[in-house]
Amino acid sequence: MPQDGVVYTGWLDRVASGLKGILIGFVLIIAAFVILGWNEGRYVKLEKDYDEAQDQAIDVSCDPQSANNGAVVHFSCTFNTIPVVTDSTFFVSAQAIFLKRASEMYQEVESSTTEKDGRGDRTVYSYEYEWVNGPAPPMSGPNRAAHANPTYRNDYKSTTFTGQNLVAGNWSIGPSVTNVLEPKVTYQSVQLTQVSPSLGSPWRILQNYLVDYTTANPSKGDYRVQFQNSIFNRLSVVGEQQGNTVVAFTGSNGNSFVLADEGDKSTAELFSEARDSNTALLWVLRFLGFFIMWFGFYLLFSPSALLLDVVPCVGRFFGDLVRNMVCCLTCPIACSLSLLTIAIAWLWYRPKIGIPLFLVALATMVGVYLYRRRQLGQGGKPAASYNQFQGSSATIHNQPFPQSQPQQYQQQPYGQQQPYGQQQPYGQQQPYGQQQPYSQQHSSNPPPYNPAYNPSAPPSDQFKFPVAYPGNHAHSEV
């Protein structure tokens, strides 16, 4: 791919871009909230209008009856004739309900890659020739003027032609039906056999394309045109009857629509397809709103990494690391806020579903909080103060803690100590959770409570805590 143009972006330029990104981030976040909330309302209102139309729809024959004017009707009829459709620009004709022209021009397309080096962000612009349907995307490289493309001719642009005077049974099929049909029908390629004399030179047929160049390879500004047609004999329609034609039905929520498809489809099938399309659009816009919000939060917080970019040697590394962290951390934020927005929209647009779900979620959160608080309370009480242990009324494990008397440690003679090998095997030791309270493990007079540290005492007496040695119940002070 030929390269033409290199642009360096310094730190100050990146700071300016980061500040612009903050403003754009705010706008994107607000737009995401609007899209997510509006999308839920759009879906619910359209579903209600679908229900309203389906409840009113009646099946009628291929012969319109004036008594049904203004009613929602459904019919499935066969076209009386398939007309011949002509493209008057290229003089191509074919029998079809729809004739589609796909026109492309040979143009230069710009691409860019950005790398980091010691001077800043290094952006390299490259250009290559491609067949493009319509004008190529605008260029931004420093040498874009040298790669400018010719103006795309409007009379050559891609378009679709619809057959005139379409009649199915005795129903006149107008634009309100064909506009719905055109994106849904299937197309096949039209085989070109000759160039019309009206088109003239230099047009010729090459691999079933009409091309306007005579050389082996195209040049910038050359065109190629292909044609496709759609032929089907039967269609099914749901809409509001007006005379011998069908127009869009308008529901109580303001949505206007006509349902139509090729083939023999029942009322339920047409509404099922419409609801599937509505649900698909719902999820597409949900994900779109989430990604817009995610990108907005990223633009909002990513400029913080610019402060690290100025650190010598390792600044760009840590800057990229912070940007990656920002990308990861803003994802759950955007996800949570997107779900919260959808939930609030459900409270407004679907109160019968949203309110119970909200109450269940709220009760679950409160229950988890109370359960956690209870578990923390059962895990142990706060340590008692020193004054609580003065006198004979102190307790441990809800049992009296009598005032104990100092005891002297009496070590067993060496020969009478229990050998290490006769100790209880590890697997048969009493589990930790089933141990007896401290007051029952040892003598009836447990050691007295000793505060943590007494700076007025001599150094040798600052820390004196009772110690229990294994194999006996005697105590000593350390």
Number of C-alpha atoms within 10 A of each C-alpha: 9 7 13 16 14 16 14 16 15 13 16 11 13 16 16 11 14 20 15 14 20 19 13 16 22 16 14 22 23 13 16 27 20 13 18 25 22 14 21 23 18 16 16 17 18 21 19 15 20 22 15 16 23 18 10 11 17 15 13 14 14 16 13 20 13 11 9 15 16 15 17 25 24 25 24 23 21 19 19 13 14 17 18 15 20 17 16 10 10 18 12 18 16 19 17 22 25 25 28 23 19 17 21 23 28 22 27 22 19 20 15 14 10 14 10 12 10 10 10 18 17 17 17 18 23 18 20 13 14 14 19 17 18 19 17 20 10 11 17 12 20 13 13 16 10 8 17 15 18 15 11 17 11 9 9 18 16 16 12 14 16 21 16 15 11 19 18 20 18 16 21 17 21 15 14 17 24 18 13 16 21 21 9 11 16 14 17 12 13 19 13 17 8 11 16 13 9 10 14 11 12 10 19 18 16 14 9 17 19 21 21 19 18 12 7 6 7 18 13 16 17 16 24 24 21 20 24 18 23 19 17 16 15 17 20 22 25 29 26 23 23 17 16 16 18 26 21 18 23 17 17 13 14 11 16 15 22 21 20 27 23 20 15 16 18 16 19 10 12 20 20 13 14 19 17 12 11 17 14 12 14 19 13 13 18 21 15 15 25 24 19 22 29 27 20 26 25 24 27 23 18 22 23 16 22 21 14 18 19 13 13 9 10 11 16 21 13 17 21 16 14 19 20 14 14 20 18 13 14 21 17 12 13 23 17 13 16 23 14 14 19 21 19 18 19 21 17 15 18 15 14 11 11 18 16 12 15 16 11 12 12 12 12 12 12 12 12 12 12 12 12 12 12 11 11 11 11 9 9 9 9 7 6 11 9 11 9 11 19 12 10 12 12 17 14 13 11 8 11 12 21 19 17 13 10 14 14 10 15 11 12 12 7 8 7 7 12 13 10 8 7 7 10 10 8 8 7 7 9 11 9 7 6 7 10 11 12 11 18 11 11 16 12 11 15 20 22 16 15 14 14 11 11 12 10 8 10 9 9 8 14 16 17 14 17 19 14 14 12 9 12 13 13 18 21 17 15 11
